[in-house]
Amino acid sequence: MELRALKYFQAVYEQGSVSGAARQCYVSQPSITAAIKQLEHLLETSLFVRHARGVLPTAAAEKLYPLAKNMSAGEQQILNLFGEGPAPVPLRLGLMRSLGAQRMSCLLTALTNQIEHLELTLVDPDEPCDARIILSQSTTKSEAFVPIWNDHYLLALPRSWPLAAQNQISLEELDGLPFIHRSPCDALEKLKLMMAEAGVKLQHRANIRTVEYAWPLVGAGVGAALLPDWQEICQAREIVLRQVASLDLSKRIGLAFKAGRESDPLIAEVIDVCRAASQSQTSAEV
């Protein structure tokens, strides 16, 4: 019997739902469900009854819960009892630029909570690493890819500009528009190509490298910018995001790792956390 399965059981019991347990444990719902099914098979009994709003514990679950809770507490006491504790689990994770501080904090927190004794080192994606979070088109032939986020790029405008009152901006309306240029940005390069074909040219007001610097400049009225629909940007009061001429300017970001390492316990746990983050974004969009 695995302690992790008992921890997942304890989380479902306390949260009253598989989705709540998944959020608490920073894993995907299928991982929780599989662990509960494995535990039920081992014990030859049913532990939960599903209903519209979650699950209800059976009599067997009521008996198991205090034992599972004691075992979890006992595990922690054992770890605290022995001096230096267990050896750290090193993970070198490569990160591309401009991933979004808010969602990356959530992802890194989930990794440290999911992987016991994790020793995380963040490096440039071009440096040697166990896995890296990059654009889908940046993966090599030897890498597998697990998608995490889909970023939709929109035109960010100061809320005070008249153009901000429109729901959609045409290519022609970009002609001569004061603009904050960010490089590198594949979505912007795609937009500029379409603008060139239409004979439209932006008026550059600033040149920067990261998204994090761009949207405060937009809010200050320096110019417009092409920005992703990150939560912190969407919630900024000083700016609005508008679609550009029904164009699909999107990027897919995910976890890249050497193909064949899916069964590696460490990589498998990282994949699990990334899939849970992807499910969270999908739920938020719905």
Residue, then its C-alpha position, 0 to 999 in steps of 0.5 A: m500500500e502506497l503512502r501517496a494513495l493514502k494521502y490522496f484518499q485523505a484529501v478526497y475525504e477532507q475536500g469532499s470531491v476529486s477536483g478539490a483533492a487534485r487542487q490541494c495535492y497539485v496533481s491532475q484529477p485522473s491521478i487522484t481517481a486512479a489512486i482511489k481505484q487502486l486503493e479500493h481494489l487492494l482493500e476490496t471495498s468501495l470508499f466513496v459514492r459519487h453525487a452531483r457535487g462531489v463524493l460521499p465517504t462510505a462506512a469503509a472510508e470512515k474507518l480508513y480515514p483516521l488510520a490514513k491521517n495517522m500514517s501521514a502524521g507518522e511519516q512526517q514524524i519519522l522524517n523529522l526524527f532523523g537528523e539531516g533528513p532524506a537526500p534532495v531530489p535535484l531538478r534543473l528546469g529551463l525557462m524561456r523568457s516572458l512566461g508570466a510571473q503569476r502562473m509560473s509561481c503557481l506552477l513552481t509551487a505545485l512542483t515543490n508540493q508534489i515532488e518531495h524534497l525537490e531541489l529546483t534549479l532554474v536555468d536558461p532553456d539553452e543550458p543543460c537541464d532535465a526539462r524545459i518550458i518553451l514554445s512548441q515550435s522550439t522543441t527539437k526532434s529528440e524531445a517530447f512535448v506536453p502542452i500547458w498554456n495557450d497564449h492568445y495575443l491581443l492588442a493592448l491599448p490605454r483605456s483612455w484612447p478612443l480606439a479602446a472603445q472598439n471591440q475589434i481593431s482593423l489592420e488599417e487602424l494600426d497605421g501610424l499607431p504609437f507602439i511598444h515593440r517587443s523582441p523576440c515575439d513570434a506573434l508580433e512578427k506574424l502581425k507585422l508581416m500581415m501589416a506589410e502586405a496591407g501597406v500598414k506601418l506602426q510608429h515605434r515609441a519604445n523597444i523592450r524585451t519582456v512582456e512584464y515591462a510592456w503592459p505598464l508602459v501601455g497603461a502609462g499611455v506610451g503606446a499600444a503593444l501586442l500582449p498575451d491574455w495573462q490573468e494579470i494583464c487582463q485585470a490591469r485597470e489602465i489597459v484594454l485588450r482587443q482582437v486585431a482583425s480576427l487574426d489568430l495570434s496564439k502561441r502554445i507553451g509547454l514542457a519539453f523533455k528528452a523523448g523516452r523519459e516519460s517513465d522516469p519517476l521525476i519526469a513523470e511527476v513533472i508531467d503530472v503537475c504540468r497537465a494539472a496546470s493545463q486542465s486549470q487553464t482549460s477550466a478557467e477558459v470555459 
